Amino acid sequence: MEWETKLIHSGYDIDKHTGAVSIPIYNASTYRQDSLDKPGAYFYGRYGNPTREALEGMMAVLESGSHGFAFASGMAAISSALCLLAAGQHIIAARDIYGGTYRALTGLFSRFGLEHTFVDMTDIGAVKAAVRENTSALFIETPSNPLMRVTDIRACIRLAKELGLLTIADNTFMTPYLQRPLELGVDVVVHSATKFLGGHSDTIAGVAVVKDEGLAGRMLEIQRSFGAVLNPQDCWLVLRGIRTLKVRMDAQQKSAGQLAAWLRGHPRVGRVYYPGLDDFPGNEIHFSQSSGPGCVLSFTLESGSAVRSFMENVRLPVPAVSLGGIETILSYPARMSHASMPKELRDELGISDSLVRMSVGLEALADLQEDLDRAMKQAC
Ligand SMILES: *Cc1c(COP(=O)(O)O)cnc(C)c1O
């Protein structure tokens, strides 16, 4: 099936009792057991819920996996996937990994004996050099946030296969519509469904998908034991969001591409970071593993104070953390997502005070452009 069709016709068969076209939200914590010896298909809400299963089934189809798992947030999905590892093992991740994942590895999992090394993942040599005797996993996130640095998924998989490492990929920025890491050999895909999958800035949710029966069994055990499941209402909201994933991403990506090109020629703009630009580092690798550049880009103005005044002057984009909604969102990494990072490290990574990140929404391109242009001209 083509994407348009798959998004509409996966995950749910029309309700047999009522003919309802939209899946019911099953608010049930427990299910009647007709036989004490043999529980029915459902048993207890943490173990299984039909609305949650619809979302999980949908995500398995979209990511070319066999099993999906819905969690209470992207971080719950990521932390649950990290629970596949054990004390004494070692994981390699990118230095510019999502801040929450960085905190989970350094502040939480390290206390349980999981060791970590952060490297420049765009350099496979650096990944190899970080391998130790007890290295058990690679955590991939591409393109990265906010500089859109591209990691070569296939090169990571070759190394992982050679050394028998588990691979986890955070596919939040691309979504399965643009990038399907399981097809390239990744073991576990994780998502913040809060972003493009939900798509409407109205819910916090996460998903993990695997394609291997053994891993699926282990993830199910973690989902049930750790218990960070997504509630039925929010499963329904994410499913509803996913139905329009393709049309939203097509439109938002088209605007993002046009804005990236326009920003690059703008006199107030320094650098533009967007994998869709022909000369963007890693552009070729990106397009060998993804079918589009996505809807998020970053750019610099001349100074931190110019960014401040620009962000105070824009009317349409919402100054906020998060991304992937139908509204354009402008983030200031130095004061928002990466505020807890020491300035020296931020500068070393290129996350300067003059950097702005933009998640492009569904507004008319002309309106966005006019608003950005006016706010940049006023910026001092
Ligand atoms: C937002 C985000 C997360 C965390 O997801 P939550 O739903 O906020 O818990 C993880 N990874 C990436 C790339 C994100 O953008």
The ligand as a Tripos MOL2 file, in Angstrom:
@<TRIPOS>MOLECULE
LIG
   15    15     1     0     0
SMALL
NO_CHARGES

@<TRIPOS>ATOM
      1 C1         11.0600   15.5310   22.4870 C.3       1 LIG1
      2 C2         12.0780   14.5100   22.1880 C.ar      1 LIG1
      3 C3         12.2710   13.4130   23.0430 C.ar      1 LIG1
      4 C4         11.5320   13.2530   24.3500 C.3       1 LIG1
      5 O1         10.1670   13.0600   24.1680 O.3       1 LIG1
      6 P1          9.0590   13.4650   25.2730 P.3       1 LIG1
      7 O2          7.7860   13.0690   24.6090 O.co2     1 LIG1
      8 O3          9.1940   14.9300   25.5250 O.co2     1 LIG1
      9 O4          9.3560   12.6670   26.4950 O.co2     1 LIG1
     10 C5         13.2010   12.4620   22.6590 C.ar      1 LIG1
     11 N1         13.9270   12.5870   21.5380 N.ar      1 LIG1
     12 C6         13.7640   13.6230   20.6990 C.ar      1 LIG1
     13 C7         14.6030   13.6930   19.4540 C.3       1 LIG1
     14 C8         12.8490   14.6180   20.9960 C.ar      1 LIG1
     15 O5         12.7180   15.6680   20.1680 O.3       1 LIG1
@<TRIPOS>BOND
     1     1     2 1
     2     2     3 ar
     3     2    14 ar
     4     3     4 1
     5     3    10 ar
     6     4     5 1
     7     5     6 1
     8     6     7 2
     9     6     8 1
    10     6     9 1
    11    10    11 ar
    12    11    12 ar
    13    12    13 1
    14    12    14 ar
    15    14    15 1
@<TRIPOS>SUBSTRUCTURE
     1 LIG1         1 GROUP 0 **** ****
